[in-house]
Structures are given as structure tokens and as C-alpha cells.
Amino acid sequence: MAKYIGILTAGGDSPGLNAAIRAIGKSAIGTYGMRVIGFRDGFRGLMENRTVRLEGAALSGILTLGGTILGTSRDKPHKMPMGGKYMDMTDVIVDNYHTHHLDALVCLGGGGTQKNAFRLAQKGLNIVTLPKTIDNDVAMTDVSFGFDTALSIATEAIDRLHSTAHSHHRIIVVEIMGHNVGWLALGAGIAGGADVILIPEIPYDVNVVAEAIRRRVHGGKNFSIVAVSEGAMSREDAQALEEARRAKEKAEKNGDKKARKKAAERLKALEAQRGQSTQQLTHQLEALTGLETRLTILGHVQRGGTPSAADRLLATRLGTACTALINEGVYGVMVAARGDGAEPVPLEQVAGKRKTVPLDHPWIESARRVGVSLGD
């Protein structure tokens, strides 16, 4: 009998999602004779039983499209907004999985999706996931699809900002997405020729950054490009954040609910400050250097549009590997990119983990060797 597989896309949209949907659908139907249905808007669509048949016509012409034809949401199975409050809808999702006689459910998403998919696998569902995110922070995979496209967009933005920075003798601070890891800012900063690159993995000293810019001025360079990851923090803020985390862990260990609540509130406030730190940095650099300083926040433009050739290839490679694993009855895994191939990694090794930039990564070493300041 033909196997039935379901597909959903969850979390933020990302270039390459439609390429992955197409690869899964076409290989499942054409190579293995499977039947494929999609669930709209992530786990919510699975809970609400909103489906679409993924056949020839639905899969045609989507390879080059950005976004996702299935729609997406950040709703979690165990904590879903329902009538003004959060409810655990996991049992409803399990029931709908069985109602459709699914042999497997494929979840395309980033770190949060990997955790939610793992929870469903623990409930006995046959789950396979694919790593999707422009942040490139999904653990246990060489790269996630969506990253290459976002990297190209951010790099092009830095290229364009060079002209105005040079013409007006300004410092241009450009904030690049990446959540709380620095892959995107680091890669785009190096490729775009940024003079300073600030990432979450290396807390910065604003005085060190200002001094690097002043050295450029003394050397005859009257402009600078500062590429900043949205999660980058000063040394002081990073220290305060670490102290708040330790206080929360200590309160949890001691069972002190009052102290835990206080530490959690402090931690939340410090995390919220990350979104304001780039604006503060911009003002500080202008004051410390005397140079006119402007901030550009690239935002969601990095996530949209046509996926790059590399992301289409990666999504197609992982998508076809996914259906091969389902055909072999391999479940409870993420399809990870390994070199030019793919391999299954148990979800328990992925869920709850984040791939940060190692401090000895070749990209960091290369940046330092070409004279880029990393703020430390």
C-alpha cells in the first residue's frame, strides 16, 4: 500500500522552503508512489485540520518562489493560543495525524520547529525534519537552507552602503539578522568588506570599536562600515545577562520561587534590550569619533524573495533524501547536510541546541587577518 506523508512549514519564512516542498512531493510521488498532503500555517494547520493536496499542479512552478505555499506560524503544539489563553493541543494533533492515516509527518523549520517536532516524536508519531533558517543556527547540520540567500542579500546591502558612507564621510552601522548567533553578520561582513563586525559570540567594547575607526581616519580613510548582528552585546550587557542567568539557575536549584521570578524578569528585560543596543551603539560611535553616524536595519528584506541557486540545490538535496529515509522507515530524525550529501541525525541530538560561531572558526581568523575589528 502507498505511504501517506504530511508536510508542514513552521517558524519564520525562509528562502528554499518551496524548493524543499517541491523536492519532497515530486520524489515521494514520482519515485516511491507515496501520497502527499500539506498542512497550512504550521502546527496550527495540523491542529485545525486545514489541508491541501500536494500533487503535480500544486508542486509546479514553485522552485523559484520565496516564502512557503503552505503558509507558516510560530504556534507550538503544547502552547497554542486559543481564545485568549494558551492550551496544550498535542493530543488533537496526534488524533489528526492518525485521522489522515499518515505514515510520516515532515516538519520544515528552525530550532523551535526541531523542538516541537521532537515532542511529537515522543508521542509516537513518525517524524522527519529538515533544517531551515537564515540564521544558520540549527545544530548538527553543516548548513541550513535559507542562509545562503540571506547572506547574499546582506552582502549586497553592505556593498551599496559603501557608496554613501564614502561619499558623505560617515560611519554606517548596518544591523543584520541572525537571532542570537553571528553567522549571517560575520559572513556578510567579510564578503562585503565591513571594517568592524560585531557578533553575539564576541561581546564588544565600544571604545575598542571607536579606536579602530579613529585609526582608519588617521590612515586617510574617512568612512567606516560596521556590520552588527542583531544579537550582539557590549561586554557590560553580556556580563549582566550572564549574571541574570546564573541567578535564575541558582533560584531554580534552591526552589526559591520568589527569587526565580525576579531573576526571570531581569533576564527578560535584558534580552529585550538587545533590540535597542544597535541604536545605542550608533549614538556612542558618533560621540566617540566625531563622525556623522547612520544606522540601517536590514530587517525582513533578508528573508524574502527568490532563493539562491545554492539554497535551491540544498533544499532539493535534503528533500529527496527525506523521502528516501521515509521509504526506508527511518523516523525521529533530522535530515542534516553533510558535505555534498545528507544523513539522518536523531532529533534528540538536535532539539534544544543551537549552533553558534566557534571562536576559532576560520571565518573569524580570516576577518582578523584582513584587519577587521571584532570589538574585542
C-alpha positions as CSV (number, residue, x, y, z in Angstrom):
1,M,0.0,0.0,0.0
2,A,1.1,3.6,-0.7
3,K,2.5,5.5,2.2
4,Y,0.8,8.8,3.2
5,I,3.1,11.6,4.3
6,G,2.2,15.1,5.6
7,I,4.3,18.3,5.3
8,L,4.2,21.5,7.2
9,T,6.4,24.6,7.4
10,A,6.8,26.3,10.8
11,G,8.6,29.3,12.3
12,G,9.8,32.2,10.2
13,D,9.6,32.0,6.4
14,S,12.9,31.3,4.6
15,P,14.1,31.1,1.0
16,G,14.1,27.5,-0.1
17,L,11.0,26.3,1.7
18,N,9.1,25.9,-1.6
19,A,12.0,24.1,-3.2
20,A,12.1,21.7,-0.3
21,I,8.3,21.1,-0.5
22,R,8.6,20.5,-4.3
23,A,11.5,18.1,-3.8
24,I,9.7,16.1,-1.1
25,G,6.4,16.0,-3.1
26,K,7.8,15.1,-6.5
27,S,10.2,12.5,-5.2
28,A,7.6,11.0,-2.9
29,I,5.0,10.7,-5.7
30,G,7.3,10.0,-8.7
31,T,9.9,7.7,-7.2
32,Y,8.1,6.0,-4.4
33,G,4.4,6.2,-5.3
34,M,3.5,7.9,-2.0
35,R,0.6,10.3,-1.4
36,V,1.3,13.7,0.0
37,I,-0.8,16.3,1.8
38,G,0.2,19.7,3.2
39,F,-1.0,21.3,6.4
40,R,-1.4,25.1,6.2
41,D,0.2,27.5,8.6
42,G,2.4,25.1,10.5
43,F,1.3,23.2,13.6
44,R,-1.8,25.3,13.9
45,G,-3.0,24.0,10.5
46,L,-2.3,20.4,11.6
47,M,-4.3,21.1,14.8
48,E,-7.2,22.7,12.9
49,N,-7.1,20.1,10.2
50,R,-6.6,22.5,7.3
51,T,-5.0,20.6,4.4
52,V,-4.1,20.9,0.7
53,R,-3.3,18.0,-1.6
54,L,0.3,18.3,-2.9
55,E,0.1,16.8,-6.4
56,G,1.6,17.8,-9.8
57,A,-0.2,21.1,-10.3
58,A,0.4,22.3,-6.7
59,L,4.1,21.5,-7.0
60,S,4.7,23.0,-10.4
61,G,6.4,26.4,-10.7
62,I,7.3,26.8,-7.0
63,L,11.0,26.1,-7.2
64,T,11.9,29.8,-7.5
65,L,9.3,31.2,-5.2
66,G,10.2,32.7,-1.9
67,G,8.2,32.1,1.2
68,T,6.1,29.0,1.5
69,I,3.0,28.0,-0.4
70,L,1.7,26.2,2.8
71,G,2.0,29.3,5.0
72,T,3.6,29.3,8.4
73,S,3.1,30.2,12.0
74,R,5.1,30.1,15.2
75,D,2.4,28.3,17.2
76,K,3.6,25.4,19.4
77,P,1.6,22.2,19.8
78,H,1.9,22.3,23.6
79,K,1.3,26.0,24.0
80,M,-1.1,27.2,21.3
81,P,-3.1,30.5,21.6
82,M,-6.8,29.5,21.9
83,G,-9.4,32.1,22.9
84,G,-7.0,34.4,24.7
85,K,-5.1,31.7,26.6
86,Y,-2.5,29.0,25.8
87,M,-3.6,25.4,25.6
88,D,-1.8,22.1,25.0
89,M,-3.2,20.8,21.7
90,T,-0.8,18.0,21.3
91,D,-3.5,15.3,21.6
92,V,-5.6,16.9,18.9
93,I,-2.6,17.0,16.6
94,V,-1.9,13.3,17.3
95,D,-5.6,12.5,16.5
96,N,-5.5,14.4,13.2
97,Y,-2.2,12.6,12.3
98,H,-4.0,9.3,12.6
99,T,-7.2,10.5,11.0
100,H,-5.3,11.2,7.8
101,H,-3.6,7.7,8.1
102,L,-0.2,9.3,7.9
103,D,2.9,7.1,7.8
104,A,5.1,10.1,8.5
105,L,5.0,13.9,9.1
106,V,7.7,16.1,7.6
107,C,8.4,19.3,9.5
108,L,10.4,22.1,7.9
109,G,11.8,24.6,10.3
110,G,14.5,26.1,12.5
111,G,15.4,25.4,16.1
112,G,11.9,25.9,17.6
113,T,10.4,23.6,15.0
114,Q,13.0,20.9,15.8
115,K,12.0,21.0,19.5
116,N,8.3,20.9,18.7
117,A,8.8,18.0,16.2
118,F,10.8,16.1,18.8
119,R,7.9,16.5,21.2
120,L,5.5,14.9,18.7
121,A,8.0,12.1,18.0
122,Q,8.0,11.4,21.8
123,K,4.2,11.0,21.4
124,G,4.8,8.1,19.0
125,L,4.4,10.0,15.6
126,N,6.8,9.2,12.8
127,I,8.6,12.5,12.3
128,V,11.3,13.6,9.9
129,T,12.5,17.2,9.9
130,L,14.6,19.5,7.6
131,P,16.8,22.3,8.8
132,K,15.5,25.7,7.6
133,T,16.7,29.1,8.8
134,I,18.5,32.2,7.5
135,D,20.3,32.3,10.9
136,N,22.2,29.0,10.2
137,D,21.9,28.1,13.9
138,V,20.3,24.7,13.7
139,A,22.6,22.2,15.4
140,M,24.1,19.1,13.8
141,T,23.9,20.2,10.2
142,D,26.6,21.8,8.1
143,V,24.2,24.5,6.8
144,S,20.5,25.3,6.8
145,F,18.7,26.3,3.6
146,G,17.8,30.0,3.6
147,F,21.2,31.0,4.9
148,D,22.9,31.4,1.5
149,T,20.2,33.6,0.1
150,A,20.1,35.9,3.2
151,L,23.9,36.0,3.1
152,S,23.9,37.3,-0.5
153,I,21.2,39.9,0.3
154,A,23.0,41.2,3.3
155,T,26.3,41.3,1.4
156,E,24.7,43.3,-1.4
157,A,23.3,45.7,1.1
158,I,26.7,46.3,2.6
159,D,28.1,46.8,-1.0
160,R,25.6,49.5,-1.6
161,L,26.2,51.2,1.7
162,H,29.8,51.6,0.9
163,S,29.0,54.3,-1.7
164,T,27.0,56.5,0.6
165,A,29.5,56.0,3.5
166,H,32.4,57.0,1.3
167,S,30.5,60.0,-0.3
168,H,29.4,61.5,3.0
169,H,32.4,60.6,5.1
170,R,30.1,58.7,7.5
171,I,30.1,55.7,9.7
172,I,27.3,53.4,8.5
173,V,26.1,50.9,11.1
174,V,24.2,48.1,9.4
175,E,22.2,45.7,11.6
176,I,21.9,42.2,10.2
177,M,19.6,39.4,11.3
178,G,20.7,36.2,12.8
179,H,18.9,35.9,16.1
180,N,21.5,35.3,18.8
181,V,24.2,33.9,16.6
182,G,26.7,35.7,14.3
183,W,26.9,33.5,11.2
184,L,25.0,36.0,8.9
185,A,26.7,39.2,10.1
186,L,30.1,37.6,10.1
187,G,29.8,36.1,6.6
188,A,28.2,39.2,5.1
189,G,30.6,41.5,6.9
190,I,33.6,39.6,5.5
191,A,32.1,39.3,2.0
192,G,31.0,42.9,2.0
193,G,34.3,44.4,3.2
194,A,33.0,45.7,6.5
195,D,35.6,47.4,8.7
196,V,34.0,46.3,12.0
197,I,32.0,43.1,12.6
198,L,30.1,42.6,15.9
199,I,28.6,39.2,16.7
200,P,26.9,37.8,19.9
201,E,29.7,35.2,20.4
202,I,32.2,38.0,21.0
203,P,30.9,40.8,23.4
204,Y,32.3,44.1,22.2
205,D,33.9,47.1,23.9
206,V,32.6,50.3,22.3
207,N,35.9,52.1,23.0
208,V,37.8,49.4,21.1
209,V,35.4,49.8,18.1
210,A,35.8,53.6,18.2
211,E,39.5,53.3,18.3
212,A,39.5,51.0,15.3
213,I,37.5,53.7,13.4
214,R,39.8,56.5,14.5
215,R,42.8,54.5,13.3
216,R,41.2,54.4,9.9
217,V,40.7,58.1,9.9
218,H,44.3,58.7,10.8
219,G,45.2,56.4,7.9
220,G,43.3,58.6,5.5
221,K,40.0,56.5,5.5
222,N,37.2,59.0,6.4
223,F,34.4,56.4,6.4
224,S,33.7,53.0,8.0
225,I,31.1,50.2,7.7
226,V,30.1,48.5,11.0
227,A,28.2,45.2,10.5
228,V,26.3,44.3,13.6
229,S,24.4,41.1,14.4
230,E,21.0,41.9,15.9
231,G,22.0,39.8,18.9
232,A,25.4,41.4,19.5
233,M,26.0,42.8,23.0
234,S,28.5,45.0,24.8
235,R,30.7,43.4,27.4
236,E,28.8,45.1,30.2
237,D,25.4,43.9,28.9
238,A,26.7,40.4,28.2
239,Q,28.1,40.2,31.8
240,A,24.7,41.4,33.2
241,L,22.9,38.8,31.1
242,E,25.2,36.0,32.3
243,E,24.7,37.1,36.0
244,A,20.9,37.0,35.5
245,R,21.0,33.5,34.0
246,R,23.1,32.3,36.9
247,A,20.8,33.9,39.4
248,K,17.8,32.2,37.7
249,E,19.6,28.8,37.7
250,K,20.5,29.2,41.4
251,A,16.9,30.1,42.3
252,E,15.6,27.1,40.4
253,K,18.1,24.8,42.1
254,N,17.2,26.1,45.6
255,G,13.4,26.1,44.8
256,D,13.2,29.8,45.6
257,K,10.1,30.8,43.6
258,K,10.3,34.5,44.5
259,A,14.0,34.8,43.5
260,R,13.4,32.8,40.4
261,K,10.6,35.1,39.3
262,K,12.7,38.2,40.0
263,A,15.7,36.7,38.0
264,A,13.4,35.7,35.2
265,E,12.0,39.2,34.9
266,R,15.5,40.6,34.9
267,L,16.6,38.2,32.2
268,K,13.6,39.0,30.1
269,A,14.4,42.8,30.4
270,L,18.0,42.3,29.4
271,E,17.0,40.1,26.4
272,A,14.6,42.8,25.3
273,Q,17.5,45.4,25.4
274,R,19.2,43.5,22.6
275,G,16.8,45.1,20.1
276,Q,17.8,48.5,21.2
277,S,21.5,48.0,21.6
278,T,22.4,48.8,17.9
279,Q,20.7,52.2,18.2
280,Q,22.7,52.9,21.3
281,L,25.9,51.8,19.7
282,T,25.3,54.2,16.8
283,H,24.9,57.2,19.1
284,Q,28.0,56.1,21.1
285,L,30.2,55.8,18.0
286,E,29.2,59.3,16.8
287,A,30.0,60.8,20.2
288,L,33.4,59.0,20.5
289,T,34.6,59.5,16.9
290,G,33.1,62.9,16.0
291,L,32.0,61.3,12.7
292,E,28.4,61.5,11.4
293,T,26.9,58.0,12.0
294,R,23.8,56.5,10.5
295,L,22.0,53.2,11.2
296,T,20.5,50.9,8.6
297,I,18.4,48.0,9.8
298,L,18.0,45.4,7.0
299,G,15.2,43.5,8.8
300,H,12.9,41.1,7.0
301,V,14.2,42.0,3.5
302,Q,16.9,39.4,4.2
303,R,14.3,36.6,4.4
304,G,12.3,37.4,1.3
305,G,12.5,36.9,-2.4
306,T,13.8,34.3,-4.8
307,P,16.1,31.6,-3.2
308,S,19.7,31.4,-4.5
309,A,20.9,28.5,-6.6
310,A,22.8,27.1,-3.6
311,D,19.6,27.1,-1.4
312,R,17.6,25.5,-4.2
313,L,20.2,22.8,-4.5
314,L,20.4,22.3,-0.8
315,A,16.6,22.2,-0.3
316,T,16.2,19.7,-3.2
317,R,19.0,17.5,-1.9
318,L,17.6,17.4,1.6
319,G,14.1,17.0,0.4
320,T,14.8,14.0,-1.8
321,A,17.0,12.4,1.0
322,C,14.0,12.9,3.3
323,T,11.7,10.7,1.1
324,A,14.3,8.1,0.8
325,L,14.5,7.8,4.6
326,I,10.7,7.6,4.9
327,N,10.7,4.9,2.3
328,E,13.3,3.0,4.4
329,G,11.2,3.6,7.6
330,V,13.7,5.8,9.3
331,Y,11.9,8.3,11.6
332,G,12.6,10.5,14.5
333,V,15.5,12.2,12.7
334,M,16.5,15.5,11.1
335,V,18.0,15.3,7.6
336,A,21.3,17.1,8.0
337,A,23.6,18.4,5.3
338,R,27.0,16.6,5.3
339,G,29.4,17.8,2.7
340,D,27.7,17.1,-0.6
341,G,25.4,14.5,0.9
342,A,22.9,14.2,3.7
343,E,22.5,12.0,6.7
344,P,19.9,11.4,9.4
345,V,20.6,12.8,12.9
346,P,18.4,11.7,15.8
347,L,16.1,14.6,16.8
348,E,17.1,14.2,20.5
349,Q,20.6,15.4,19.4
350,V,19.2,18.5,17.7
351,A,16.3,19.7,19.9
352,G,17.1,22.5,22.3
353,K,20.6,23.0,20.9
354,R,22.0,26.0,18.9
355,K,24.9,26.2,16.5
356,T,27.0,29.2,17.5
357,V,30.1,30.5,15.7
358,P,33.1,28.9,17.3
359,L,35.7,31.4,18.4
360,D,38.4,29.5,16.4
361,H,36.3,29.4,13.3
362,P,38.2,30.1,10.0
363,W,35.9,33.0,9.2
364,I,36.9,34.7,12.5
365,E,40.6,34.1,11.8
366,S,40.2,35.4,8.2
367,A,38.4,38.6,9.4
368,R,41.2,39.3,11.9
369,R,43.9,38.7,9.3
370,V,42.5,41.3,6.9
371,G,42.3,43.9,9.7
372,V,38.6,43.7,10.6
373,S,37.9,44.8,14.2
374,L,35.6,42.4,16.1
375,G,35.3,44.8,19.0
376,D,37.4,42.8,21.5
